[in-house]
Amino acid sequence: MNENIIMISEGYDKIDGRNAYKSAIKKITIGMPIMEENKNMQIAVQIWKEKEDGTQQIVIELPIHQVMDLMIFLSRTMMYFQDAYRLPLLYDPNKPMVERIGLQGGTLPVSVCVENPNIDIDIKKFSQALSDLGELTGERIRILYRILEEMEGF
């Protein structure tokens, strides 16, 4: 089913991070929304997974703005953890707000989730996981940075 698909990246299973060569995610696509819940959006990204019978189905579809919002949220989170080691708990319990990013007339708040009863333990695990994933994320960030620089006039 390639209806409404404009751009396609086959073989995603070969580069899917630590799941490379054993991932069930076979392709990612961009085009007009396929799922009914996103029909009011103009562009969406789809992630396709291989089912047991060998066919592929969409496991997630996100409108393009949500993909970008996730990248903004992830990027700001990663930047936060570059300096979080300076705080004894990796965060300030009295000031969990990292940043309020102005977006679409509102804000995208980025905060440490102090409602998590295990935040003191979980944040250390998360910080270590970010560090451990540096080899995978670093390359992707450099590529994304290069592409964003090329888009300067967009």
SEDREN-220708 format. One record per atom (N, C-alpha, C): residue in three letters; y, x, z. Coordinates in nm, 4 decimals. Atoms other than C-alpha are relative to their C-alpha. Layout:
<kelos>
+--------+----------+----------+----------+
! residu !    north !     east !       up !
+--------+----------+----------+----------+
!    ala !        Y !        X !        Z !
...
+--------+----------+----------+----------+
</kelos>
This chain:
<kelos>
+--------+----------+----------+----------+
! residu !    north !     east !       up !
+--------+----------+----------+----------+
!    met !  -0.1181 !   0.0853 !   0.0000 !
!    met !   0.0000 !   0.0000 !   0.0000 !
!    met !   0.1235 !   0.0891 !   0.0000 !
!    asn !  -0.1193 !  -0.0834 !   0.0107 !
!    asn !   0.2993 !   0.1966 !  -0.1251 !
!    asn !   0.1242 !  -0.0820 !  -0.0320 !
!    glu !  -0.1131 !   0.0875 !   0.0255 !
!    glu !   0.5263 !  -0.1031 !  -0.1694 !
!    glu !   0.1099 !   0.0280 !   0.1016 !
!    asn !  -0.1190 !  -0.0237 !  -0.0818 !
!    asn !   0.8768 !  -0.0399 !  -0.0310 !
!    asn !   0.0147 !   0.1442 !   0.0477 !
!    ile !  -0.0092 !  -0.1398 !  -0.0410 !
!    ile !   0.8048 !   0.3310 !   0.0284 !
!    ile !   0.0801 !   0.0762 !  -0.1051 !
!    ile !  -0.0849 !  -0.0772 !   0.0902 !
!    ile !   1.0659 !   0.5625 !  -0.1209 !
!    ile !  -0.0361 !   0.1482 !   0.0066 !
!    met !   0.0363 !  -0.1404 !  -0.0197 !
!    met !   0.9779 !   0.9049 !   0.0249 !
!    met !  -0.1277 !   0.0043 !   0.0828 !
!    ile !   0.1286 !  -0.0090 !  -0.0688 !
!    ile !   0.6354 !   1.0156 !   0.1470 !
!    ile !  -0.0316 !   0.1464 !   0.0320 !
!    ser !   0.0487 !  -0.1324 !  -0.0377 !
!    ser !   0.4942 !   1.3159 !   0.3302 !
!    ser !  -0.1474 !  -0.0157 !   0.0362 !
!    glu !   0.1456 !   0.0078 !  -0.0202 !
!    glu !   0.1157 !   1.3270 !   0.2913 !
!    glu !  -0.0467 !   0.1229 !   0.0769 !
!    gly !   0.0604 !  -0.1150 !  -0.0666 !
!    gly !  -0.1048 !   1.5556 !   0.4985 !
!    gly !   0.0660 !   0.0364 !   0.1315 !
!    tyr !  -0.0654 !  -0.0288 !  -0.1281 !
!    tyr !   0.0921 !   1.5246 !   0.8221 !
!    tyr !  -0.1009 !   0.0469 !   0.1042 !
!    asp !   0.1039 !  -0.0384 !  -0.0948 !
!    asp !  -0.2363 !   1.5677 !   1.0062 !
!    asp !  -0.0188 !   0.1517 !   0.0077 !
!    lys !   0.0166 !  -0.1459 !   0.0024 !
!    lys !  -0.2285 !   1.9375 !   0.9099 !
!    lys !   0.1104 !   0.0739 !   0.0759 !
!    ile !  -0.1105 !  -0.0653 !  -0.0711 !
!    ile !   0.1019 !   2.0056 !   1.0901 !
!    ile !   0.0401 !  -0.0755 !   0.1261 !
!    asp !  -0.0320 !   0.0865 !  -0.1131 !
!    asp !   0.0915 !   1.7536 !   1.3781 !
!    asp !  -0.0113 !   0.0748 !   0.1330 !
!    gly !  -0.0057 !  -0.0721 !  -0.1270 !
!    gly !   0.1695 !   2.0023 !   1.6554 !
!    gly !  -0.1348 !   0.0537 !   0.0431 !
!    arg !   0.1273 !  -0.0498 !  -0.0539 !
!    arg !  -0.1248 !   2.0849 !   1.8778 !
!    arg !  -0.1191 !  -0.0827 !  -0.0480 !
!    asn !   0.1067 !   0.0813 !   0.0587 !
!    asn !  -0.3236 !   1.8109 !   1.7009 !
!    asn !  -0.0261 !   0.0374 !  -0.1455 !
!    ala !   0.0141 !  -0.0392 !   0.1404 !
!    ala !  -0.2992 !   1.9931 !   1.3677 !
!    ala !  -0.1465 !   0.0135 !  -0.0388 !
!    tyr !   0.1338 !  -0.0001 !   0.0605 !
!    tyr !  -0.6116 !   1.9535 !   1.1523 !
!    tyr !  -0.0998 !  -0.0912 !   0.0704 !
!    lys !   0.0893 !   0.0982 !  -0.0624 !
!    lys !  -0.7583 !   1.6944 !   1.3891 !
!    lys !   0.0735 !  -0.1304 !   0.0326 !
!    ser !  -0.0818 !   0.1180 !  -0.0249 !
!    ser !  -0.4812 !   1.4342 !   1.3948 !
!    ser !  -0.0442 !  -0.1164 !  -0.0881 !
!    ala !   0.0285 !   0.1202 !   0.0784 !
!    ala !  -0.5447 !   1.0790 !   1.2842 !
!    ala !   0.1233 !  -0.0446 !  -0.0785 !
!    ile !  -0.1218 !   0.0347 !   0.0732 !
!    ile !  -0.1845 !   1.0573 !   1.1614 !
!    ile !  -0.0004 !   0.0763 !  -0.1313 !
!    lys !   0.0193 !  -0.0602 !   0.1313 !
!    lys !  -0.2120 !   1.1211 !   0.7895 !
!    lys !   0.1282 !   0.0150 !  -0.0807 !
!    lys !  -0.1226 !  -0.0100 !   0.0790 !
!    lys !   0.1369 !   1.0573 !   0.6519 !
!    lys !   0.1151 !  -0.0635 !   0.0750 !
!    ile !  -0.1211 !   0.0658 !  -0.0458 !
!    ile !   0.4935 !   0.9683 !   0.7319 !
!    ile !   0.0768 !  -0.0409 !  -0.1252 !
!    thr !  -0.0714 !   0.0532 !   0.1155 !
!    thr !   0.7086 !   0.7609 !   0.5005 !
!    thr !   0.1375 !  -0.0510 !   0.0420 !
!    ile !  -0.1322 !   0.0603 !  -0.0187 !
!    ile !   1.0658 !   0.6392 !   0.4624 !
!    ile !   0.0200 !  -0.0975 !  -0.1149 !
!    gly !  -0.0299 !   0.0986 !   0.1031 !
!    gly !   1.1702 !   0.3293 !   0.2770 !
!    gly !   0.0535 !  -0.1265 !   0.0620 !
!    met !  -0.0400 !   0.1285 !  -0.0527 !
!    met !   1.2471 !  -0.0334 !   0.3185 !
!    met !  -0.1008 !  -0.0395 !   0.1074 !
!    pro !   0.0927 !   0.0401 !  -0.1059 !
!    pro !   1.0965 !  -0.1831 !   0.6349 !
!    pro !  -0.1188 !  -0.0789 !  -0.0547 !
!    ile !   0.1233 !   0.0680 !   0.0385 !
!    ile !   0.7410 !  -0.3040 !   0.5996 !
!    ile !  -0.0372 !  -0.1038 !   0.1054 !
!    met !   0.0357 !   0.0902 !  -0.1091 !
!    met !   0.6898 !  -0.4636 !   0.9409 !
!    met !   0.1042 !  -0.1105 !   0.0149 !
!    glu !  -0.0864 !   0.1186 !  -0.0079 !
!    glu !   0.8346 !  -0.8114 !   0.9905 !
!    glu !   0.1120 !   0.0186 !   0.1026 !
!    glu !  -0.1000 !  -0.0147 !  -0.1068 !
!    glu !   1.0173 !  -0.7142 !   1.3119 !
!    glu !   0.1207 !   0.0851 !  -0.0409 !
!    asn !  -0.1093 !  -0.0871 !   0.0443 !
!    asn !   1.2337 !  -0.4649 !   1.1201 !
!    asn !   0.0637 !  -0.0450 !  -0.1307 !
!    lys !  -0.0461 !   0.0464 !   0.1312 !
!    lys !   1.3097 !  -0.6743 !   0.8103 !
!    lys !   0.1523 !  -0.0064 !  -0.0111 !
!    asn !  -0.1455 !   0.0071 !   0.0073 !
!    asn !   1.6799 !  -0.7021 !   0.9033 !
!    asn !   0.0650 !   0.1384 !  -0.0094 !
!    met !  -0.0508 !  -0.1359 !   0.0174 !
!    met !   1.7176 !  -0.3224 !   0.8809 !
!    met !  -0.0160 !   0.0394 !  -0.1466 !
!    gln !   0.0065 !  -0.0396 !   0.1401 !
!    gln !   1.7734 !  -0.1479 !   0.5508 !
!    gln !  -0.0983 !   0.1141 !  -0.0256 !
!    ile !   0.0876 !  -0.1170 !   0.0166 !
!    ile !   1.5748 !   0.1741 !   0.6053 !
!    ile !  -0.0799 !   0.0188 !   0.1272 !
!    ala !   0.0858 !  -0.0259 !  -0.1157 !
!    ala !   1.2829 !   0.2546 !   0.8319 !
!    ala !  -0.0933 !   0.1173 !  -0.0307 !
!    val !   0.0980 !  -0.1079 !   0.0083 !
!    val !   1.0457 !   0.5429 !   0.8989 !
!    val !  -0.1323 !  -0.0558 !   0.0517 !
!    gln !   0.1315 !   0.0478 !  -0.0407 !
!    gln !   0.6733 !   0.4699 !   0.9190 !
!    gln !  -0.0926 !   0.1184 !   0.0272 !
!    ile !   0.1046 !  -0.0973 !  -0.0301 !
!    ile !   0.3921 !   0.6701 !   1.0778 !
!    ile !  -0.1331 !  -0.0707 !  -0.0266 !
!    trp !   0.1260 !   0.0595 !   0.0450 !
!    trp !   0.0498 !   0.6027 !   0.9219 !
!    trp !  -0.1181 !   0.0737 !   0.0616 !
!    lys !   0.1189 !  -0.0561 !  -0.0633 !
!    lys !  -0.2802 !   0.6560 !   1.1019 !
!    lys !  -0.1240 !  -0.0448 !  -0.0775 !
!    glu !   0.1254 !   0.0342 !   0.0673 !
!    glu !  -0.6281 !   0.6650 !   0.9533 !
!    glu !  -0.0892 !  -0.0783 !   0.0952 !
!    lys !   0.0913 !   0.0822 !  -0.0799 !
!    lys !  -0.8569 !   0.3895 !   1.0794 !
!    lys !  -0.1422 !   0.0522 !  -0.0179 !
!    glu !   0.1399 !  -0.0437 !   0.0061 !
!    glu !  -1.2302 !   0.4354 !   1.1335 !
!    glu !  -0.0621 !  -0.0211 !  -0.1370 !
!    asp !   0.0567 !   0.0275 !   0.1326 !
!    asp !  -1.3046 !   0.2826 !   0.7912 !
!    asp !   0.0628 !   0.0855 !  -0.1106 !
!    gly !  -0.0612 !  -0.0897 !   0.0974 !
!    gly !  -1.0888 !   0.5493 !   0.6210 !
!    gly !   0.1294 !  -0.0505 !  -0.0605 !
!    thr !  -0.1272 !   0.0512 !   0.0497 !
!    thr !  -0.7987 !   0.3203 !   0.5347 !
!    thr !   0.1120 !   0.0422 !   0.0947 !
!    gln !  -0.1139 !  -0.0375 !  -0.0823 !
!    gln !  -0.4496 !   0.3863 !   0.6648 !
!    gln !   0.0830 !  -0.1226 !   0.0330 !
!    gln !  -0.0871 !   0.1095 !  -0.0419 !
!    gln !  -0.2242 !   0.1547 !   0.8599 !
!    gln !   0.1195 !   0.0571 !   0.0751 !
!    ile !  -0.1185 !  -0.0402 !  -0.0748 !
!    ile !   0.1225 !   0.1770 !   1.0083 !
!    ile !  -0.0286 !  -0.0170 !   0.1486 !
!    val !   0.0146 !   0.0116 !  -0.1450 !
!    val !   0.1034 !   0.2545 !   1.3791 !
!    val !   0.1353 !  -0.0167 !   0.0669 !
!    ile !  -0.1349 !   0.0213 !  -0.0524 !
!    ile !   0.4778 !   0.2628 !   1.4301 !
!    ile !   0.0978 !   0.0037 !  -0.1170 !
!    glu !  -0.1089 !   0.0001 !   0.0970 !
!    glu !   0.7837 !   0.1813 !   1.2274 !
!    glu !   0.1290 !  -0.0101 !   0.0797 !
!    leu !  -0.1284 !   0.0000 !  -0.0690 !
!    leu !   1.1321 !   0.2638 !   1.3506 !
!    leu !   0.1133 !  -0.0049 !  -0.1016 !
!    pro !  -0.1192 !  -0.0030 !   0.0842 !
!    pro !   1.4626 !   0.1763 !   1.1895 !
!    pro !   0.0627 !   0.1392 !   0.0073 !
!    ile !  -0.0519 !  -0.1356 !   0.0122 !
!    ile !   1.6399 !   0.4932 !   1.0761 !
!    ile !   0.0964 !   0.0355 !   0.1135 !
!    his !  -0.0943 !  -0.0310 !  -0.1080 !
!    his !   1.9121 !   0.4644 !   1.3439 !
!    his !  -0.0735 !   0.0310 !   0.1303 !
!    gln !   0.0758 !  -0.0280 !  -0.1216 !
!    gln !   1.6469 !   0.4602 !   1.6186 !
!    gln !  -0.0624 !   0.1390 !  -0.0053 !
!    val !   0.0520 !  -0.1356 !   0.0156 !
!    val !   1.4910 !   0.7782 !   1.4791 !
!    val !   0.1096 !   0.1002 !   0.0359 !
!    met !  -0.1123 !  -0.0897 !  -0.0296 !
!    met !   1.8334 !   0.9428 !   1.4937 !
!    met !   0.0378 !  -0.0049 !   0.1480 !
!    asp !  -0.0292 !   0.0124 !  -0.1433 !
!    asp !   1.8981 !   0.8060 !   1.8438 !
!    asp !  -0.1013 !   0.0788 !   0.0826 !
!    leu !   0.1023 !  -0.0780 !  -0.0704 !
!    leu !   1.5680 !   0.9575 !   1.9567 !
!    leu !   0.0257 !   0.1497 !  -0.0125 !
!    met !  -0.0313 !  -0.1419 !   0.0182 !
!    met !   1.6681 !   1.2934 !   1.8087 !
!    met !   0.1194 !   0.0416 !   0.0851 !
!    ile !  -0.1151 !  -0.0288 !  -0.0853 !
!    ile !   2.0045 !   1.2781 !   1.9881 !
!    ile !  -0.0452 !   0.0090 !   0.1456 !
!    phe !   0.0507 !   0.0052 !  -0.1377 !
!    phe !   1.8305 !   1.1850 !   2.3154 !
!    phe !  -0.0870 !   0.1223 !   0.0310 !
!    leu !   0.0871 !  -0.1161 !  -0.0182 !
!    leu !   1.5659 !   1.4562 !   2.2740 !
!    leu !   0.0801 !   0.1297 !   0.0015 !
!    ser !  -0.0802 !  -0.1223 !   0.0079 !
!    ser !   1.8187 !   1.7232 !   2.1744 !
!    ser !   0.0816 !   0.0200 !   0.1265 !
!    arg !  -0.0809 !  -0.0112 !  -0.1224 !
!    arg !   2.0428 !   1.6485 !   2.4727 !
!    arg !  -0.0884 !   0.0324 !   0.1196 !
!    thr !   0.0950 !  -0.0287 !  -0.1080 !
!    thr !   1.7407 !   1.6508 !   2.7040 !
!    thr !  -0.0409 !   0.1471 !  -0.0023 !
!    met !   0.0403 !  -0.1410 !   0.0119 !
!    met !   1.6284 !   1.9891 !   2.5709 !
!    met !   0.1144 !   0.0929 !   0.0405 !
!    met !  -0.1153 !  -0.0809 !  -0.0405 !
!    met !   1.9805 !   2.1274 !   2.6136 !
!    met !   0.0160 !  -0.0004 !   0.1517 !
!    tyr !  -0.0103 !   0.0108 !  -0.1454 !
!    tyr !   1.9851 !   2.0014 !   2.9730 !
!    tyr !  -0.0966 !   0.0972 !   0.0679 !
!    phe !   0.1014 !  -0.0833 !  -0.0649 !
!    phe !   1.6649 !   2.1862 !   3.0562 !
!    phe !   0.0193 !   0.1495 !  -0.0239 !
!    gln !  -0.0313 !  -0.1422 !   0.0162 !
!    gln !   1.8030 !   2.5155 !   2.9241 !
!    gln !   0.0700 !   0.0551 !   0.1239 !
!    asp !  -0.0744 !  -0.0436 !  -0.1174 !
!    asp !   2.0242 !   2.5280 !   3.2349 !
!    asp !  -0.0489 !  -0.0626 !   0.1304 !
!    ala !   0.0453 !   0.0715 !  -0.1196 !
!    ala !   1.8334 !   2.3049 !   3.4781 !
!    ala !  -0.0583 !   0.0935 !   0.1062 !
!    tyr !   0.0584 !  -0.0939 !  -0.0958 !
!    tyr !   1.6692 !   2.6079 !   3.6395 !
!    tyr !   0.1011 !   0.0415 !   0.1081 !
!    arg !  -0.1042 !  -0.0372 !  -0.0964 !
!    arg !   2.0016 !   2.6686 !   3.8179 !
!    arg !   0.0069 !  -0.0956 !   0.1189 !
!    leu !   0.0003 !   0.0997 !  -0.1072 !
!    leu !   1.9486 !   2.3557 !   4.0285 !
!    leu !  -0.1323 !   0.0086 !   0.0756 !
!    pro !   0.1243 !  -0.0164 !  -0.0787 !
!    pro !   1.6962 !   2.3786 !   4.3150 !
!    pro !  -0.1123 !  -0.0974 !  -0.0371 !
!    leu !   0.1004 !   0.1010 !   0.0361 !
!    leu !   1.5187 !   2.0567 !   4.2095 !
!    leu !  -0.0083 !  -0.0210 !  -0.1509 !
!    leu !  -0.0176 !   0.0142 !   0.1443 !
!    leu !   1.6005 !   2.0995 !   3.8383 !
!    leu !   0.0898 !  -0.1185 !  -0.0355 !
!    tyr !  -0.0972 !   0.1083 !   0.0193 !
!    tyr !   1.8442 !   1.8100 !   3.8846 !
!    tyr !   0.0763 !  -0.0178 !   0.1307 !
!    asp !  -0.0796 !   0.0315 !  -0.1181 !
!    asp !   2.1109 !   1.6900 !   4.1253 !
!    asp !  -0.0256 !  -0.1454 !   0.0361 !
!    pro !   0.0311 !   0.1390 !  -0.0375 !
!    pro !   1.9838 !   1.3790 !   4.3091 !
!    pro !   0.1245 !  -0.0874 !   0.0173 !
!    asn !  -0.1242 !   0.0752 !  -0.0191 !
!    asn !   2.3456 !   1.2782 !   4.3769 !
!    asn !   0.0754 !  -0.0218 !  -0.1305 !
!    lys !  -0.0665 !   0.0133 !   0.1295 !
!    lys !   2.4462 !   1.3123 !   4.0117 !
!    lys !  -0.1048 !   0.0098 !  -0.1117 !
!    pro !   0.1073 !  -0.0053 !   0.1000 !
!    pro !   2.1519 !   1.2222 !   3.7852 !
!    pro !   0.0474 !  -0.0141 !  -0.1446 !
!    met !  -0.0518 !   0.0189 !   0.1357 !
!    met !   2.3751 !   1.1408 !   3.4846 !
!    met !   0.0239 !   0.1363 !  -0.0641 !
!    val !  -0.0171 !  -0.1245 !   0.0747 !
!    val !   2.3548 !   1.4229 !   3.2306 !
!    val !   0.1201 !  -0.0138 !  -0.0928 !
!    glu !  -0.1102 !   0.0231 !   0.0932 !
!    glu !   2.5872 !   1.2769 !   2.9697 !
!    glu !  -0.0042 !  -0.1437 !  -0.0479 !
!    arg !  -0.0125 !   0.1302 !   0.0657 !
!    arg !   2.7129 !   0.9508 !   2.8261 !
!    arg !   0.0527 !   0.0303 !  -0.1386 !
!    ile !  -0.0342 !  -0.0353 !   0.1370 !
!    ile !   2.7162 !   0.9981 !   2.4519 !
!    ile !   0.0570 !  -0.1240 !  -0.0693 !
!    gly !  -0.0644 !   0.1113 !   0.0697 !
!    gly !   2.9629 !   0.7740 !   2.2698 !
!    gly !  -0.0710 !  -0.0275 !  -0.1314 !
!    leu !   0.0763 !   0.0364 !   0.1185 !
!    leu !   2.7809 !   0.5833 !   1.9995 !
!    leu !   0.0212 !  -0.1473 !  -0.0312 !
!    gln !  -0.0110 !   0.1362 !   0.0525 !
!    gln !   2.8543 !   0.2702 !   1.7971 !
!    gln !   0.0824 !  -0.0909 !   0.0922 !
!    gly !  -0.0859 !   0.0789 !  -0.0871 !
!    gly !   3.1305 !   0.1530 !   2.0294 !
!    gly !  -0.0520 !  -0.0134 !   0.1415 !
!    gly !   0.0575 !   0.0028 !  -0.1339 !
!    gly !   2.9072 !   0.1959 !   2.3345 !
!    gly !  -0.0375 !   0.1413 !   0.0409 !
!    thr !   0.0465 !  -0.1332 !  -0.0409 !
!    thr !   2.7256 !   0.4809 !   2.5012 !
!    thr !  -0.1519 !   0.0052 !   0.0026 !
!    leu !   0.1422 !  -0.0310 !  -0.0161 !
!    leu !   2.3826 !   0.6361 !   2.4958 !
!    leu !  -0.0071 !   0.0861 !   0.1259 !
!    pro !   0.0038 !  -0.0790 !  -0.1230 !
!    pro !   2.3371 !   0.7406 !   2.8599 !
!    pro !  -0.1263 !   0.0856 !   0.0057 !
!    val !   0.1120 !  -0.0912 !  -0.0181 !
!    val !   2.1154 !   1.0411 !   2.9282 !
!    val !   0.0014 !   0.0400 !   0.1472 !
!    ser !   0.0059 !  -0.0231 !  -0.1450 !
!    ser !   2.0081 !   1.0647 !   3.2932 !
!    ser !  -0.1386 !   0.0439 !   0.0418 !
!    val !   0.1277 !  -0.0276 !  -0.0651 !
!    val !   1.7357 !   1.2054 !   3.5118 !
!    val !  -0.0434 !  -0.1306 !   0.0657 !
!    cys !   0.0495 !   0.1284 !  -0.0517 !
!    cys !   1.5194 !   0.9075 !   3.6130 !
!    cys !  -0.0346 !   0.0133 !   0.1482 !
!    val !   0.0218 !  -0.0142 !  -0.1444 !
!    val !   1.5634 !   0.9192 !   3.9899 !
!    val !  -0.0786 !  -0.1174 !   0.0586 !
!    glu !   0.0843 !   0.1110 !  -0.0469 !
!    glu !   1.3785 !   0.5848 !   4.0167 !
!    glu !  -0.1477 !   0.0381 !  -0.0001 !
!    asn !   0.1373 !  -0.0492 !   0.0016 !
!    asn !   1.0587 !   0.7806 !   3.9448 !
!    asn !  -0.0312 !   0.0550 !   0.1387 !
!    pro !   0.0289 !  -0.0469 !  -0.1358 !
!    pro !   0.9027 !   0.8229 !   4.2914 !
!    pro !  -0.0553 !   0.1433 !   0.0035 !
!    asn !   0.0551 !  -0.1353 !   0.0074 !
!    asn !   0.7422 !   1.1491 !   4.1755 !
!    asn !   0.0898 !   0.0948 !  -0.0786 !
!    ile !  -0.0877 !  -0.0778 !   0.0864 !
!    ile !   1.0488 !   1.2900 !   4.0008 !
!    ile !   0.0020 !   0.1479 !   0.0358 !
!    asp !  -0.0066 !  -0.1412 !  -0.0392 !
!    asp !   1.0516 !   1.6125 !   4.2035 !
!    asp !  -0.1178 !   0.0802 !  -0.0549 !
!    ile !   0.1194 !  -0.0657 !   0.0562 !
!    ile !   0.6995 !   1.6968 !   4.0835 !
!    ile !   0.0002 !  -0.0114 !  -0.1523 !
!    asp !   0.0065 !   0.0256 !   0.1443 !
!    asp !   0.7197 !   1.5380 !   3.7373 !
!    asp !   0.1022 !   0.0802 !  -0.0792 !
!    ile !  -0.1024 !  -0.0728 !   0.0744 !
!    ile !   1.0431 !   1.7108 !   3.6401 !
!    ile !  -0.0389 !   0.1470 !  -0.0157 !
!    lys !   0.0479 !  -0.1387 !   0.0107 !
!    lys !   0.8877 !   2.0512 !   3.7128 !
!    lys !  -0.1085 !   0.0109 !  -0.1070 !
!    lys !   0.1043 !   0.0021 !   0.1031 !
!    lys !   0.5843 !   1.9631 !   3.5002 !
!    lys !   0.0609 !  -0.0155 !  -0.1387 !
!    phe !  -0.0669 !   0.0246 !   0.1273 !
!    phe !   0.8118 !   1.8356 !   3.2240 !
!    phe !   0.0711 !   0.1260 !  -0.0481 !
!    ser !  -0.0711 !  -0.1232 !   0.0348 !
!    ser !   1.0250 !   2.1499 !   3.2308 !
!    ser !  -0.0976 !   0.1070 !  -0.0484 !
!    gln !   0.1010 !  -0.0977 !   0.0417 !
!    gln !   0.7126 !   2.3660 !   3.2090 !
!    gln !  -0.0590 !  -0.0374 !  -0.1359 !
!    ala !   0.0532 !   0.0452 !   0.1287 !
!    ala !   0.5776 !   2.1538 !   2.9233 !
!    ala !   0.0982 !   0.0303 !  -0.1127 !
!    leu !  -0.1002 !  -0.0344 !   0.1011 !
!    leu !   0.9050 !   2.1973 !   2.7322 !
!    leu !  -0.0061 !   0.1488 !  -0.0323 !
!    ser !   0.0099 !  -0.1450 !   0.0194 !
!    ser !   0.8739 !   2.5707 !   2.7836 !
!    ser !  -0.1260 !   0.0353 !  -0.0780 !
!    asp !   0.1275 !  -0.0265 !   0.0672 !
!    asp !   0.5089 !   2.5719 !   2.6759 !
!    asp !   0.0027 !  -0.0416 !  -0.1469 !
!    leu !  -0.0081 !   0.0512 !   0.1376 !
!    leu !   0.5972 !   2.3768 !   2.3602 !
!    leu !   0.1052 !   0.0715 !  -0.0831 !
!    gly !  -0.1070 !  -0.0719 !   0.0684 !
!    gly !   0.8706 !   2.6221 !   2.2639 !
!    gly !  -0.0370 !   0.0479 !  -0.1387 !
!    glu !   0.0427 !  -0.0476 !   0.1320 !
!    glu !   0.6666 !   2.7625 !   1.9760 !
!    glu !   0.0003 !  -0.1115 !  -0.1036 !
!    leu !   0.0025 !   0.1140 !   0.0932 !
!    leu !   0.6306 !   2.4163 !   1.8209 !
!    leu !   0.1394 !  -0.0577 !  -0.0214 !
!    thr !  -0.1305 !   0.0626 !   0.0116 !
!    thr !   0.9762 !   2.2837 !   1.8956 !
!    thr !   0.1043 !   0.0949 !  -0.0585 !
!    gly !  -0.0987 !  -0.0966 !   0.0475 !
!    gly !   1.1710 !   2.6024 !   1.8231 !
!    gly !   0.0092 !   0.0045 !  -0.1509 !
!    glu !   0.0022 !  -0.0036 !   0.1467 !
!    glu !   1.0644 !   2.6170 !   1.4598 !
!    glu !   0.0607 !  -0.1276 !  -0.0580 !
!    arg !  -0.0502 !   0.1273 !   0.0504 !
!    arg !   1.1393 !   2.2490 !   1.4085 !
!    arg !   0.1509 !  -0.0139 !   0.0241 !
!    ile !  -0.1437 !   0.0055 !  -0.0283 !
!    ile !   1.4815 !   2.2775 !   1.5737 !
!    ile !   0.0764 !   0.0877 !  -0.0980 !
!    arg !  -0.0672 !  -0.0880 !   0.0963 !
!    arg !   1.5746 !   2.5720 !   1.3511 !
!    arg !   0.0064 !  -0.0642 !  -0.1387 !
!    ile !   0.0025 !   0.0669 !   0.1302 !
!    ile !   1.4702 !   2.3765 !   1.0407 !
!    ile !   0.0963 !  -0.1183 !  -0.0004 !
!    leu !  -0.0912 !   0.1143 !  -0.0098 !
!    leu !   1.6550 !   2.0651 !   1.1560 !
!    leu !   0.1452 !   0.0476 !   0.0002 !
!    tyr !  -0.1347 !  -0.0559 !  -0.0040 !
!    tyr !   1.9648 !   2.2745 !   1.2316 !
!    tyr !   0.0456 !   0.0425 !  -0.1397 !
!    arg !  -0.0329 !  -0.0445 !   0.1356 !
!    arg !   1.9559 !   2.4304 !   0.8846 !
!    arg !   0.0282 !  -0.1194 !  -0.0912 !
!    ile !  -0.0188 !   0.1190 !   0.0835 !
!    ile !   1.9199 !   2.0905 !   0.7187 !
!    ile !   0.1286 !  -0.0725 !   0.0374 !
!    leu !  -0.1234 !   0.0663 !  -0.0432 !
!    leu !   2.2006 !   1.9394 !   0.9279 !
!    leu !   0.1233 !   0.0782 !  -0.0465 !
!    glu !  -0.1103 !  -0.0801 !   0.0522 !
!    glu !   2.4261 !   2.2292 !   0.8313 !
!    glu !   0.0201 !  -0.0242 !  -0.1498 !
!    glu !  -0.0080 !   0.0274 !   0.1425 !
!    glu !   2.3448 !   2.1651 !   0.4647 !
!    glu !   0.0613 !  -0.1380 !  -0.0265 !
!    met !  -0.0516 !   0.1361 !   0.0146 !
!    met !   2.4405 !   1.7997 !   0.5170 !
!    met !   0.1465 !  -0.0115 !   0.0419 !
!    glu !  -0.1356 !  -0.0015 !  -0.0545 !
!    glu !   2.7856 !   1.8989 !   0.6423 !
!    glu !   0.0934 !  -0.1003 !  -0.0663 !
!    gly !  -0.0897 !   0.0914 !   0.0711 !
!    gly !   2.9626 !   1.6948 !   0.3766 !
!    gly !  -0.0488 !  -0.1424 !  -0.0077 !
!    phe !   0.0616 !   0.1324 !   0.0104 !
!    phe !   2.7402 !   1.3885 !   0.4211 !
!    phe !   0.0879 !  -0.1038 !   0.0587 !
+--------+----------+----------+----------+
</kelos>
